[in-house]
Amino acid sequence: MLTGRTLSFLMSRSLLICKSLNFNTLALFSSASSVVPRLPSPTQTSGLPCSSVNFPPSCRLSVSAHRPGPMELKEVLQVLEQLAPLSLAESWDNVGLLVEPSKSRPIKTIMLTNDLTDAVMEEAEAQSCDLIVSYHPPLFRPIKRLIQKDWKQRLAVRAVEAGIAVFSPHTSWDSMRGGVNDWLVGGLGSGQVSVLSQALGGASHSHKLEFMVRSAEELNAVVEELKACDDGTTLQCSCNRPDNSGIHVSITCSDSALTPSVQILLRHTAPSQSLSILKLEKPPLPGHGQGRLCVLDHPVTVATAVQKMKSHLGLVNLRLALGAGRTRESSVRTAAVCAGSGASVLSGVKADLFITGEMSHHEVLDAAAKGTSVILSEHSNSERGFLAVFRERLTVRLPDAVTVVLSTADRDPLEVV
């Protein structure tokens, strides 16, 4: 923790010299530096529905901020990013703009769908859509060719030919506060909700270097060398008021800047003798992450939980596995949910009930053996209902000239017969 007697400065390309505490301090600022706003800590939600969420100010846009006519694709993408930053997506995922037509055109109609299928594409073409937001990415694995015999590649070609852009948010929607998982757990009622797998911030600085210099002149010399070897990533530095042992300096830097920075410090006597290197952890993003655990304000029976989820998901049938020693009248006070295929996120979680789209036979057996009942809705049925929620959030942030529609052709490929 730096005190009021601490001088802070940033190091990059431009140079600013200021005098303080009887020695020169160099502050260097990068013209290309980026600033990521910190998300506020979530407030307690006792007594509120599990789906009740407070969004950070950066996610609240006014309609008046946009011009009244249609929007350019890049403008719509900015709104989508503000609603659900793609940085929240899992590292293995393929999110963002997946298909971009060569000829740009104003965005007048946006279609939301859980999956992009041939039926959804026909619907989008019939409605002259300009952008398809497909929750699941239609292009996921790397491709080496675009041919007609592969249905996903065929859809990508078809989108390009029709001039329709395709965007996928996938796990960024799962992870975000107020996203798919918060919506899913909200079907059970009010309670205290926590994240099962915490999302971490994408901190640009990964290492901290601490060392001492004997004088302001040596400090200036070190700073000049660090500036000269900077590869464009911003170094952050702070130093304390000098004492009898010298000036205490602390620098944080990225992975790419670590090796050259250490090499420079080792060429100076005082820094080389006092240098210590610390690995920095990425900061957690409260309220964001995969899966949710809800401690219900008002416990329900397993049978009631099933009925609540049928109503919430708009389904006639669900699959239910009772935990060992449980009945349909057993009480449910804690429920863990993960939209889609949630076994990997739910594994090891202690709860009365698991709710997800799909789990394998043996994963269900494992949960039931531990006394946890399981509700399965089929994969996309645990996600699709959020599209209507997102449609409302997106619509109020776009001008009236832009229409957001839900696909009527989109549905889970499995049904009970």
C-alpha positions as CSV (number, residue, x, y, z in Angstrom):
1,M,0.0,0.0,0.0
2,L,1.5,3.3,-1.1
3,T,1.2,6.3,1.3
4,G,0.8,10.0,0.8
5,R,4.6,10.2,0.8
6,T,4.7,8.0,-2.3
7,L,5.4,9.2,-5.8
8,S,3.6,7.3,-8.6
9,F,4.4,7.4,-12.2
10,L,3.9,5.5,-15.4
11,M,6.7,4.6,-17.8
12,S,6.3,4.3,-21.6
13,R,7.2,6.5,-24.5
14,S,6.6,10.2,-23.7
15,L,8.6,11.8,-21.0
16,L,7.4,14.2,-18.3
17,I,9.8,15.5,-15.7
18,C,8.5,16.8,-12.4
19,K,10.4,17.8,-9.3
20,S,9.2,16.5,-5.9
21,L,10.8,15.7,-2.6
22,N,14.1,17.2,-3.7
23,F,14.8,14.7,-6.6
24,N,13.6,14.3,-10.1
25,T,10.8,11.9,-10.8
26,L,10.2,10.7,-14.3
27,A,6.6,10.0,-15.4
28,L,6.3,8.3,-18.8
29,F,2.9,7.9,-20.5
30,S,2.1,5.7,-23.5
31,S,0.0,7.3,-26.3
32,A,-1.3,3.9,-27.1
33,S,-2.1,2.8,-23.5
34,S,-5.5,1.3,-22.9
35,V,-7.6,1.7,-19.8
36,V,-10.0,-0.9,-18.6
37,P,-12.6,0.3,-16.1
38,R,-12.9,-1.6,-12.9
39,L,-16.2,-3.3,-12.3
40,P,-17.8,-2.4,-9.0
41,S,-18.2,-5.0,-6.3
42,P,-21.6,-6.6,-6.4
43,T,-24.1,-5.6,-3.7
44,Q,-25.8,-8.0,-1.5
45,T,-29.1,-9.4,-3.0
46,S,-30.8,-10.8,0.1
47,G,-34.5,-11.0,-0.5
48,L,-34.2,-10.2,-4.2
49,P,-34.9,-12.6,-7.0
50,C,-31.8,-14.6,-8.1
51,S,-32.0,-12.9,-11.5
52,S,-31.9,-9.4,-10.0
53,V,-28.7,-7.7,-11.1
54,N,-27.1,-4.3,-10.8
55,F,-25.0,-3.5,-13.9
56,P,-21.9,-1.3,-13.8
57,P,-22.3,2.2,-15.1
58,S,-20.2,1.5,-18.2
59,C,-22.9,-0.9,-19.3
60,R,-25.7,1.6,-19.1
61,L,-26.2,3.5,-22.4
62,S,-28.8,6.0,-23.2
63,V,-30.7,5.9,-26.5
64,S,-30.0,9.5,-27.0
65,A,-26.3,8.6,-27.3
66,H,-27.0,7.2,-30.8
67,R,-28.1,8.8,-33.9
68,P,-31.8,8.2,-34.9
69,G,-31.1,6.2,-38.1
70,P,-29.6,2.7,-38.7
71,M,-26.2,1.9,-37.2
72,E,-23.0,0.8,-38.7
73,L,-21.8,-2.7,-37.8
74,K,-19.0,-1.5,-35.7
75,E,-21.4,0.6,-33.6
76,V,-23.6,-2.4,-32.9
77,L,-20.5,-4.4,-31.9
78,Q,-19.6,-1.7,-29.5
79,V,-23.0,-1.9,-27.8
80,L,-22.7,-5.7,-27.7
81,E,-19.3,-5.4,-26.1
82,Q,-20.6,-3.0,-23.4
83,L,-23.4,-5.3,-22.6
84,A,-21.2,-8.4,-22.3
85,P,-17.4,-7.9,-22.7
86,L,-15.9,-10.7,-24.8
87,S,-13.0,-10.8,-22.3
88,L,-15.4,-12.7,-20.0
89,A,-15.5,-15.6,-22.4
90,E,-13.5,-18.8,-21.7
91,S,-10.1,-19.0,-23.3
92,W,-11.1,-22.1,-25.4
93,D,-14.1,-20.3,-26.9
94,N,-14.6,-18.7,-30.3
95,V,-16.5,-15.5,-29.7
96,G,-17.0,-12.2,-31.3
97,L,-17.5,-11.3,-35.0
98,L,-17.3,-14.5,-37.0
99,V,-18.5,-13.5,-40.4
100,E,-18.1,-10.0,-41.8
101,P,-19.4,-9.2,-45.3
102,S,-17.0,-7.4,-47.7
103,K,-19.5,-4.7,-48.4
104,S,-20.7,-2.9,-45.3
105,R,-24.3,-1.9,-45.0
106,P,-26.4,-0.2,-42.3
107,I,-27.7,-2.5,-39.6
108,K,-31.5,-2.3,-39.7
109,T,-32.5,-5.8,-38.5
110,I,-30.8,-8.0,-35.9
111,M,-31.8,-11.6,-35.3
112,L,-31.1,-13.4,-32.0
113,T,-30.8,-17.2,-32.1
114,N,-29.4,-19.9,-29.8
115,D,-28.0,-21.8,-32.8
116,L,-27.5,-20.9,-36.4
117,T,-29.1,-23.6,-38.5
118,D,-30.3,-23.8,-42.1
119,A,-33.8,-23.1,-40.9
120,V,-32.6,-20.0,-39.0
121,M,-30.6,-18.8,-41.9
122,E,-33.7,-19.1,-44.2
123,E,-35.6,-17.1,-41.7
124,A,-32.9,-14.4,-41.5
125,E,-32.8,-14.1,-45.2
126,A,-36.6,-13.9,-45.5
127,Q,-36.6,-11.0,-43.0
128,S,-33.7,-9.2,-44.7
129,C,-31.5,-9.4,-41.5
130,D,-28.2,-7.6,-41.5
131,L,-26.8,-9.2,-38.4
132,I,-27.3,-12.6,-36.7
133,V,-26.3,-12.9,-33.1
134,S,-25.9,-16.6,-32.5
135,Y,-25.3,-17.6,-28.9
136,H,-23.4,-20.7,-30.0
137,P,-20.6,-20.0,-32.4
138,P,-21.4,-21.6,-35.8
139,L,-17.7,-21.6,-36.5
140,F,-15.7,-23.1,-33.7
141,R,-12.8,-25.2,-34.9
142,P,-10.2,-23.9,-37.4
143,I,-11.2,-24.5,-41.0
144,K,-9.0,-24.9,-44.1
145,R,-11.7,-24.7,-46.7
146,L,-15.2,-23.4,-47.3
147,I,-17.2,-26.1,-49.0
148,Q,-20.9,-27.0,-49.3
149,K,-20.8,-30.5,-47.9
150,D,-20.0,-29.2,-44.4
151,W,-23.2,-27.6,-43.0
152,K,-21.5,-25.0,-40.8
153,Q,-19.2,-24.0,-43.6
154,R,-22.2,-23.8,-46.0
155,L,-23.9,-21.4,-43.6
156,A,-20.8,-19.2,-43.4
157,V,-20.7,-19.0,-47.2
158,R,-24.4,-18.3,-47.3
159,A,-24.1,-15.5,-44.8
160,V,-21.3,-13.9,-46.8
161,E,-23.3,-14.2,-50.0
162,A,-26.3,-12.6,-48.4
163,G,-24.3,-9.8,-46.8
164,I,-25.3,-10.9,-43.3
165,A,-22.8,-10.5,-40.4
166,V,-22.6,-13.2,-37.8
167,F,-21.6,-12.6,-34.1
168,S,-21.4,-15.0,-31.2
169,P,-21.1,-14.2,-27.5
170,H,-21.3,-17.7,-26.1
171,T,-19.5,-18.0,-22.7
172,S,-19.2,-14.3,-22.3
173,W,-23.0,-14.3,-21.8
174,D,-22.7,-17.3,-19.4
175,S,-20.0,-15.5,-17.3
176,M,-21.4,-12.0,-17.1
177,R,-23.3,-10.8,-14.1
178,G,-27.0,-10.9,-15.1
179,G,-26.2,-13.3,-17.9
180,V,-27.5,-16.8,-18.8
181,N,-26.6,-18.4,-15.5
182,D,-28.1,-15.7,-13.4
183,W,-31.3,-15.9,-15.5
184,L,-31.3,-19.7,-15.2
185,V,-31.0,-19.8,-11.4
186,G,-33.6,-17.1,-11.1
187,G,-36.3,-19.6,-12.1
188,L,-36.2,-21.0,-8.5
189,G,-37.0,-17.8,-6.7
190,S,-35.1,-15.4,-4.5
191,G,-31.9,-16.2,-2.6
192,Q,-28.2,-15.6,-2.1
193,V,-26.3,-16.2,-5.3
194,S,-22.6,-16.8,-5.7
195,V,-20.4,-17.7,-8.6
196,L,-19.1,-21.3,-8.9
197,S,-16.0,-20.6,-11.1
198,Q,-14.8,-17.1,-10.6
199,A,-13.9,-15.0,-13.7
200,L,-10.5,-13.2,-13.5
201,G,-9.6,-9.8,-14.9
202,G,-7.3,-9.5,-17.9
203,A,-4.5,-7.7,-16.0
204,S,-1.9,-6.3,-18.4
205,H,0.8,-6.4,-15.7
206,S,1.9,-9.9,-14.6
207,H,5.1,-9.2,-12.6
208,K,6.3,-6.9,-10.0
209,L,10.0,-5.9,-9.7
210,E,11.2,-4.3,-6.5
211,F,14.7,-2.9,-6.1
212,M,16.7,0.1,-4.7
213,V,18.7,2.9,-6.3
214,R,21.2,5.1,-4.5
215,S,20.2,8.5,-6.0
216,A,17.7,10.3,-8.1
217,E,20.4,10.3,-10.9
218,E,20.6,6.6,-10.9
219,L,16.8,6.4,-10.9
220,N,16.6,8.6,-13.9
221,A,19.2,6.5,-15.7
222,V,17.4,3.3,-15.0
223,V,14.1,4.8,-16.2
224,E,15.7,6.1,-19.4
225,E,17.0,2.6,-20.2
226,L,13.6,1.0,-19.4
227,K,11.9,3.5,-21.7
228,A,14.3,2.7,-24.5
229,C,13.7,-1.0,-24.4
230,D,9.9,-0.7,-24.0
231,D,8.1,-2.7,-26.6
232,G,4.9,-0.6,-26.4
233,T,3.5,-2.2,-23.2
234,T,3.1,0.3,-20.4
235,L,5.3,-0.1,-17.4
236,Q,4.0,1.2,-14.1
237,C,6.4,2.4,-11.5
238,S,6.3,3.9,-8.0
239,C,9.0,5.0,-5.6
240,N,9.1,6.0,-1.9
241,R,10.8,8.9,-0.3
242,P,14.5,8.2,0.0
243,D,16.0,7.1,3.3
244,N,19.5,6.2,4.4
245,S,19.5,3.0,2.4
246,G,18.4,4.7,-0.8
247,I,15.2,5.0,-2.9
248,H,12.8,2.1,-2.9
249,V,11.4,1.4,-6.3
250,S,8.6,-0.9,-7.5
251,I,7.8,-1.7,-11.1
252,T,5.0,-3.8,-12.6
253,C,5.3,-5.0,-16.1
254,S,3.9,-7.5,-18.6
255,D,5.3,-10.9,-19.5
256,S,6.9,-9.5,-22.7
257,A,8.6,-6.7,-20.8
258,L,9.9,-8.8,-17.9
259,T,13.1,-10.2,-19.4
260,P,14.5,-6.9,-20.9
261,S,13.6,-5.1,-17.8
262,V,15.5,-7.6,-15.6
263,Q,18.5,-7.4,-17.9
264,I,18.6,-3.7,-17.6
265,L,18.4,-3.7,-13.8
266,L,21.1,-6.3,-13.5
267,R,23.5,-3.9,-15.3
268,H,23.2,-1.5,-12.4
269,T,24.9,-2.3,-9.1
270,A,22.3,-1.2,-6.5
271,P,19.3,-2.6,-8.4
272,S,21.1,-5.9,-9.1
273,Q,21.9,-6.4,-5.5
274,S,18.4,-5.7,-4.2
275,L,16.2,-7.0,-7.0
276,S,13.2,-9.2,-6.2
277,I,10.6,-10.5,-8.6
278,L,7.0,-11.3,-7.7
279,K,4.3,-13.0,-9.8
280,L,1.1,-11.1,-9.8
281,E,-2.3,-12.9,-9.8
282,K,-5.1,-11.7,-12.0
283,P,-7.8,-9.9,-10.0
284,P,-11.2,-11.5,-9.6
285,L,-14.2,-9.9,-11.2
286,P,-17.0,-10.2,-8.5
287,G,-20.3,-11.5,-9.8
288,H,-18.8,-12.8,-13.1
289,G,-17.9,-16.4,-13.9
290,Q,-19.3,-19.8,-14.8
291,G,-22.1,-21.4,-12.9
292,R,-24.1,-20.2,-10.0
293,L,-24.9,-21.5,-6.5
294,C,-28.2,-20.2,-4.9
295,V,-29.2,-20.6,-1.2
296,L,-32.9,-20.1,-1.5
297,D,-34.7,-17.7,0.8
298,H,-37.6,-20.1,0.8
299,P,-36.7,-23.8,0.4
300,V,-38.9,-25.8,-2.0
301,T,-39.5,-29.5,-2.6
302,V,-37.9,-31.3,-5.5
303,A,-41.4,-31.5,-7.2
304,T,-41.9,-27.8,-6.8
305,A,-38.5,-27.0,-8.2
306,V,-39.3,-29.1,-11.3
307,Q,-42.6,-27.2,-11.8
308,K,-40.8,-23.9,-11.4
309,M,-38.2,-24.7,-13.9
310,K,-40.8,-26.0,-16.4
311,S,-42.5,-22.7,-16.2
312,H,-39.3,-20.7,-16.3
313,L,-38.0,-22.6,-19.4
314,G,-41.3,-22.9,-21.1
315,L,-41.1,-26.7,-21.3
316,V,-43.6,-29.4,-20.8
317,N,-41.1,-32.1,-19.8
318,L,-37.8,-32.2,-17.9
319,R,-35.6,-35.1,-17.0
320,L,-35.1,-35.8,-13.2
321,A,-32.7,-38.0,-11.3
322,L,-33.4,-38.2,-7.6
323,G,-30.4,-38.1,-5.3
324,A,-29.7,-41.2,-3.1
325,G,-32.2,-41.2,-0.2
326,R,-34.3,-38.4,-1.8
327,T,-37.9,-38.2,-2.9
328,R,-39.9,-35.7,-4.8
329,E,-41.0,-34.2,-1.5
330,S,-37.4,-33.8,-0.3
331,S,-36.5,-30.2,0.5
332,V,-34.2,-28.1,-1.8
333,R,-32.4,-25.3,-0.1
334,T,-29.3,-25.1,-2.2
335,A,-29.2,-25.3,-6.0
336,A,-26.2,-25.2,-8.3
337,V,-26.8,-24.4,-12.0
338,C,-24.8,-24.2,-15.2
339,A,-26.4,-23.5,-18.5
340,G,-25.6,-25.9,-21.4
341,S,-23.4,-28.9,-20.5
342,G,-22.5,-28.1,-16.9
343,A,-21.0,-31.2,-15.4
344,S,-17.4,-29.9,-15.4
345,V,-18.5,-26.7,-13.5
346,L,-20.9,-28.5,-11.1
347,S,-18.5,-31.4,-10.3
348,G,-17.6,-31.3,-6.6
349,V,-20.2,-28.7,-5.7
350,K,-22.3,-29.5,-2.6
351,A,-26.0,-28.8,-3.3
352,D,-29.4,-30.3,-2.9
353,L,-30.1,-29.9,-6.6
354,F,-28.1,-29.5,-9.9
355,I,-29.8,-27.8,-12.9
356,T,-28.2,-27.9,-16.3
357,G,-28.9,-28.8,-19.9
358,E,-27.1,-32.1,-20.2
359,M,-24.9,-34.5,-18.3
360,S,-23.6,-37.9,-19.2
361,H,-25.1,-41.1,-17.7
362,H,-22.1,-41.6,-15.4
363,E,-22.0,-37.9,-14.3
364,V,-25.7,-38.1,-13.3
365,L,-24.9,-41.4,-11.4
366,D,-22.0,-39.7,-9.5
367,A,-24.2,-36.7,-8.5
368,A,-27.1,-38.9,-7.4
369,A,-24.8,-41.2,-5.3
370,K,-23.8,-38.1,-3.3
371,G,-27.4,-37.3,-2.6
372,T,-27.8,-34.5,-5.2
373,S,-30.9,-34.5,-7.4
374,V,-30.4,-33.5,-11.0
375,I,-32.7,-31.7,-13.4
376,L,-31.8,-31.8,-17.1
377,S,-33.6,-29.7,-19.7
378,E,-31.6,-30.6,-22.8
379,H,-28.6,-28.4,-23.8
380,S,-30.0,-25.4,-25.6
381,N,-33.3,-25.3,-23.6
382,S,-31.3,-24.2,-20.6
383,E,-30.0,-21.2,-22.6
384,R,-32.6,-20.1,-25.1
385,G,-34.9,-18.3,-22.8
386,F,-32.3,-15.7,-22.0
387,L,-32.5,-14.4,-25.6
388,A,-35.8,-12.6,-24.8
389,V,-34.1,-11.0,-21.8
390,F,-31.2,-9.8,-23.9
391,R,-33.4,-8.6,-26.7
392,E,-35.0,-6.1,-24.2
393,R,-31.6,-4.9,-23.0
394,L,-30.3,-4.5,-26.6
395,T,-33.4,-2.8,-28.0
396,V,-33.3,0.0,-25.5
397,R,-29.7,0.8,-26.4
398,L,-30.4,1.0,-30.2
399,P,-32.2,3.7,-32.2
400,D,-35.8,3.0,-33.2
401,A,-34.6,2.4,-36.8
402,V,-32.9,-0.9,-35.7
403,T,-35.2,-3.8,-35.0
404,V,-34.2,-6.8,-32.9
405,V,-36.1,-10.0,-33.5
406,L,-36.0,-13.5,-32.0
407,S,-35.7,-16.5,-34.3
408,T,-38.9,-18.6,-34.4
409,A,-37.1,-21.4,-36.2
410,D,-34.5,-21.9,-33.5
411,R,-35.2,-24.9,-31.2
412,D,-33.4,-27.7,-29.4
413,P,-32.8,-30.7,-31.8
414,L,-34.0,-33.1,-29.2
415,E,-37.7,-33.6,-28.1
416,V,-39.5,-36.1,-26.0
417,V,-41.9,-38.2,-28.1
